[in-house]
């Protein structure tokens, strides 16, 4: 996976959801990767590097897609509870969907060996 994807995931404006330090470490733990708590940028970079070294890039992409889906579901719930928030939240939902699509594209490229 590419450095630009890491930057994309770190940016709320681009990804549509905030991925916190605990979530990054949790994904690392699920993939049996040792990550210590540090700043988000370093953690995410280390997560990508270790996943690549241990040939767990596919699993990493799947975990990130699942995390995005969970965040999107929470936002959809908020929209149903607070319909006036739709104009704000819908933008983030769209960005999360695009982030998931980008992760799926990276996954396909990795599986195809590109």
C-alpha positions as CSV (number, residue, x, y, z in Angstrom):
1,X,0.0,0.0,0.0
2,X,1.1,3.5,-0.7
3,X,2.2,6.4,1.6
4,X,-0.5,8.5,0.1
5,X,-3.1,6.0,1.4
6,X,-1.6,6.4,4.9
7,X,-1.9,10.2,4.6
8,X,-5.5,9.8,3.3
9,X,-6.5,7.7,6.3
10,X,-4.9,10.2,8.8
11,X,-7.0,13.1,7.3
12,X,-10.6,13.5,8.5
13,X,-11.2,15.8,5.5
14,X,-10.2,13.1,3.1
15,X,-11.2,9.8,4.8
16,X,-14.4,11.0,6.3
17,X,-13.7,9.5,9.7
18,X,-11.2,9.9,12.4
19,X,-9.1,6.8,13.1
20,X,-7.7,7.2,16.6
21,X,-4.5,5.8,18.1
22,X,-6.3,3.0,20.0
23,X,-8.0,1.8,16.8
24,X,-4.7,1.6,15.0
25,X,-3.1,-0.3,17.8
26,X,-6.1,-2.6,18.0
27,X,-5.8,-3.4,14.3
28,X,-2.1,-4.1,14.8
29,X,-3.0,-6.4,17.7
30,X,-5.5,-8.3,15.6
31,X,-2.8,-8.8,13.0
32,X,-0.4,-9.9,15.7
33,X,1.8,-6.8,15.0
34,X,3.6,-5.2,17.9
35,X,2.8,-1.4,18.0
36,X,3.5,0.8,20.9
37,X,1.4,3.9,21.5
38,X,2.9,6.9,19.7
39,X,1.5,9.6,17.5
40,X,-1.1,8.5,14.9
41,X,1.1,9.2,11.9
42,X,4.0,7.1,13.1
43,X,1.6,4.3,14.3
44,X,-0.2,4.1,11.0
45,X,3.1,4.1,9.1
46,X,4.5,1.4,11.3
47,X,1.3,-0.6,10.9
48,X,1.6,-0.6,7.1
49,X,5.3,-1.4,7.2
50,X,4.9,-4.3,9.6
51,X,1.9,-5.7,7.8
52,X,3.9,-5.6,4.5
53,X,6.9,-7.3,6.1
54,X,4.8,-10.1,7.6
55,X,2.7,-10.4,4.4
56,X,-0.5,-9.3,6.1
57,X,-1.3,-6.4,3.8
58,X,-4.6,-8.1,2.7
59,X,-5.7,-8.6,6.3
60,X,-4.8,-5.0,7.1
61,X,-6.9,-3.7,4.2
62,X,-9.8,-5.8,5.3
63,X,-9.5,-4.6,8.9
64,X,-9.4,-0.9,7.8
65,X,-12.4,-1.5,5.5
66,X,-14.3,-3.0,8.5
67,X,-13.3,-0.1,10.7
68,X,-14.6,2.4,8.1
69,X,-17.8,0.4,7.8
70,X,-18.3,0.5,11.6
71,X,-17.8,4.3,11.6
72,X,-20.2,4.7,8.7
73,X,-22.9,2.7,10.5
74,X,-22.6,4.9,13.5
75,X,-22.9,8.0,11.4
76,X,-26.0,6.5,9.6
77,X,-27.5,5.9,13.0
78,X,-26.8,9.5,14.0
79,X,-28.6,10.7,10.8
80,X,-31.7,8.6,11.7
81,X,-31.7,10.0,15.2
82,X,-30.8,13.6,14.2
83,X,-32.2,14.3,10.7
84,X,-31.1,17.9,10.8
85,X,-27.5,16.8,11.0
86,X,-27.8,15.1,7.6
87,X,-26.1,17.8,5.5
88,X,-23.0,17.6,7.7
89,X,-22.9,13.9,8.3
90,X,-23.7,12.9,4.8
91,X,-20.5,14.5,3.5
92,X,-18.5,12.3,6.0
93,X,-20.5,9.2,5.0
94,X,-19.6,9.9,1.3
95,X,-16.0,10.3,2.2
96,X,-15.9,7.1,4.2
97,X,-17.5,5.3,1.2
98,X,-14.8,6.6,-1.1
99,X,-12.1,5.6,1.4
100,X,-13.5,2.1,1.5
101,X,-13.5,2.0,-2.3
102,X,-9.9,3.2,-2.3
103,X,-8.9,0.5,0.2
104,X,-10.7,-2.1,-2.0
105,X,-8.7,-0.9,-5.0
106,X,-5.5,-1.2,-3.1
107,X,-6.5,-4.7,-2.0
108,X,-7.2,-5.7,-5.6
109,X,-3.9,-4.3,-6.8
110,X,-2.1,-6.1,-4.0
111,X,-3.8,-9.4,-4.7
112,X,-3.0,-9.1,-8.4
113,X,0.6,-8.4,-7.5
114,X,0.6,-4.9,-8.9
